[in-house]
Amino acid sequence: MGKIHIGISGWRYVPWRGVFYPGGLAQARELDYASRQLPTIEINGSFYSLQRPESYASWYRATPPGFLFAVKGNRFITHMLKLNDIEGPLANVMASGVFELRDKLGPFLWQFPPMVKFDPERFERFFSLLPQDTEAALALASQYQSRMEGKVSLAMDAKRPMRHAVEIRHESFRDERFIALLRKYNIALVAADTAGRWPYIEDVTADFVYIRLHGDKELYASGYNDEAIALWASRIRAWSTGGQPEDGCRVSPQAPVKRASRDVYCYFDNDIKVHAPYDAQRLIAALGADPALDVVGLSPA
């Protein structure tokens, strides 16, 4: 049975204070609170800058048993270098403290900007560098650049699988070769709902599925009504039981490898008007009513 993880992208939002977060809650306690309302969160700060080992360690301590973090890959690799000469920067990401998340380390999300087009050679090189387990990640991390000295953590507590997902924003990725590359390296293509602004593709390319819901009518702002929540619940049900939605928007005519089940990760990013945490809770409730599904619930506070 595939596990279904539903949560939010980030947790530090000023408009959430006094609405989702109780009035008077200290900012330092926001992750503590959010992680007891939802079972998984994407770390956004790692996208903007490399975080420190002590930050990852504190996030681990602040969250309950069974909680899971997705880690957003650093934009220096995806947006600035655009996958050129990334060996050192990728090692820096792995050395920056992600091992401090231990059993709470979930998938890595690599988001590309609209100006990055599909380049088969460049993307294959990138995919080949992505570690598939923490042991390979540690070997990569040990090659960190000198500027990282004193700001690294190379303490791996156990060998665990590592997963990677890619979110694209250019039409050139509607290419069967891209889907084949993702499948070759077991990397998930993010099904990203962006109110029609960027490509929406649903090809299943890995042993898990990764979804980001940015808003179906207004990017980052609109909430999902009951009909939309029911629609996403139906799609997640199909993916988690090894199938695909019949009306899926797919690029490749080739079916994915057959599986009895797939894990699903779904994150709401419609944060501007404080819809994200409540929409996530509603989707959890919609799926949790089905006893045939393994919807990851909340860990004990």
N, C-alpha and C positions, 0 to 999 in steps of 0.2 A: 504494500500500500504506500503510495507516494505521500510525503508529508507536505502540507500546505502552510506556508508562512506568509502572513499578511501584516503589513505595518506601514510606516511612514518614512519619508525621505527627510532626514534632519529632525532636530528637536528644538533648536534655539530660534524662536520667532517672537518678536515683540508683540504682534497682534494676538498671540495665543495667551498672553499673560492676563489673568483675570477672566478668561473665557474657558479654554481647555485646562489651563493651569489655574489652580485655586488662587484667589487673591492673597497676596502677601507671601506666596511661596518664593523662597530664595532662588535666584537664578541657578545657583550651584546644585540645587535639588531637582531641577527640571528633568534631567535624564532619569533620576531615581523614580520620579513620578510617572513619566511617560512609559518607562519600561515595565511598569506594573499595570498599565492600561492596555498595552499592545506587546506582542511577543517578539517583534523584530523591528529594527531601525537601520536605515542607510546612514553611514557616516559621511556627511557632506564636506566637513572641514578638510579632509584629506585630498579633496579635489583642488582646493584653492592653494594649499601649501602643505608641505610635509609636516605631519604631526610628530610629537615627541613620545618616546616610550612611556614617560610618566603619565601622559594623557590617556594612552591606550590602557595602561594599568588601572587608572582611576575609573575609566568607563567600565572596565571589567568588574571592579569592586562595587560600583554603583548599581549594577543590574542583577536581577535574581537568577537563580539556577534555571537552565533551559533557555535563557534569552539568547538571541542571535543578532549579530551585526553583519550587514553588508558593508563593504569598504569601497568607496568611490575612488578610482584611480586618479593619480595626479595629472592635472591639465597641462603641466609642463611637457609631458610625454605626448598627449593627444592633440593639444591645441597649439602649442608653441613649436615643439620640435616636429610635430606632425609625423611621428614615427621614424624620424631620421636620427641615427646615432643615439639610440636610447638605452644601450646596454648599461651604462653607468647610472643614469637616472632611474631605470627600472630596479637596479640593485638597491639604490637608495630608498625606494618605496618599500621594498621588502625588509630593509634593515631599520626602518624608521620607528618600529615598535609594534607592528601588526601581530607578532608572535605573543605579545602580552595579552591578546584577546583569547588565547588558548582555545578551549572548547566552544567559545562563543564566536569564533571567526567563521563567517559565512562567505558568500560569493564576493568576488571583486567585480565592480561595474566599471567598464571603460567607455566613457561617453565621448563621441566625436562631434566636432562643430559642423555647421552646414557647409563650410568651405572645403572640408576634406572629402575628396572623392575616392572611389574604390580604385586601389592600385594593387593588383594581385601579388606582385613580388613583395611590396612593402608590408602588406598585411600578413602574408605567409611568414615573413621574417619575424614580425611581432608575435604572431600566434606561437611560433616555435620557441620563443623566449619565455612565454608565460609558464610558470611552474605549475605542475599538476598535483603536487603534494607539498606539504610543509618541509619535507627533507630537501626537495629540489629548490624550494624557496630559500632555505637556509644557505644552500650552496651558492645561490645567486646573491643573496644578501651579503655574504662574506666578501664580495667584490665591490662593496660600496666605495664611493669616491671620498677623497681625503677631506673634503669640506664637511663631511658628516661626522668626523672624529669627535667622540664624546657625546654623540646624539643618537646612538644606535642601540638596538637590543637584538642579540643573537642567541637568546635563551629559548630554545624550542622544547616544550614539555612533552610532546608526543608527535609521531608521524600521523598526519591526517590528510585526506584528499583536499584539494583546493579547486574551486570552481571559478570560472570567468564568464562574464556576459558582456556583450558589445551593443551599444546603442548608437545608431547611425542617423544622420540628418541630411543626406544628399541622395538624389534619385539614382545616381550611378550604382548604388548598392542593390538595385533591383536587377541582379545579375546571378545567373545560376552558378557561376564560378565562385561567387562569394559564399553562397549557401553551402557549396561543396567543401570549401575551405573550413568553414565553421564546423561542419560535421567531421572533417578529418581530425580536428584538434579538440572535439567535444566542447565547443564554446557556444553558449546560448546567444541567439539573436534576440535582443530585447523587443518585446511587443510593446511599443510606446504609443499611448493615446495622447496626441498633442493637438487636439481640436482641429485636425486637418492641416496643421502647419508644416509638418515634416512627414516623410514616408511612414506608412504603417504596413508592416510585413509580419506575418504570423508563421513563417516556416519554423518547424521544430528542428533544431540542429544539435541538440545535446541530450544528455540523460536527465536534464532538468529544464524548466521553463522559467523565464524571468520577465516580469511585467512591470511597467511604470505608467501610472495613471496621472497625467499632468492636467487633466481637465478635458471634458468632451466637447464643451461649447466655447469656453474662454480659457486660454492657456494660463495655468497656475492659479486660476481664480474660481472657475465654476465648480459647483458640487455635483455629485452624481445622484440622480433621482432614483426612486425605487425600481423603475423599469431598467435603468442602466446598471444598477447593482445586481439585479436578477440576471441580466445579460452576461455580466462578467462572472457571476457565480456559475453560470452554465458553461462558459468557456473553460474556466478553471477546473470544473468537474471533468470535462472531456480530457484536458491535458493530464490531470493527475491520475486518471485511470488508464493512461497509455494511448489515448486516442487524440483526435484533432477536431475542432469545430467544423461542421460540414460546410459552412459558408466562409471559411478562413481565407484571408487575403494572402496568397502564397506565390512565390516566385518560381520555385523548382517543381517540375512535374514528378520528381523522384520522391517517393514517400520516405520518411525517416525510418531508422532502425526500429523494428517492432519491440515494444516493451510492455510489460503488464502494468507498469505505473511509472510516473515521473514526479519528482519533487517540484513544487511550484513556489516561487518567491514573487510577491506582489507588493509594490510600494506606491502609496499615494503621495503625489507631489503638488497637489492643488492646495497650497498652504496659505495663500494671500488672505483669504477670507475665513480661515480656520475650518475649512471643510475636511482637510486630510485625516485628522485623527478620528473624527466621527464617521466618515465614509469607510475607513478601515474597520472600525468596530461593527458597522452595519454589514459589511461584506463577510466578516468573520461569523456573525450571527446567521447570515443567509446560508453559508456553507456548513456551519457547525450543526445545523439541524439534520444533516444527512449522516446517518450512522455508518454509511459505507465509506466515508472519507476520513482521513486523518488530518484534521485541522488543528495545527499547533495552538494550544490555548495559552492562558497566562500561567506563569509559574507562581508559586506561593510568594506572597510579599514577605 
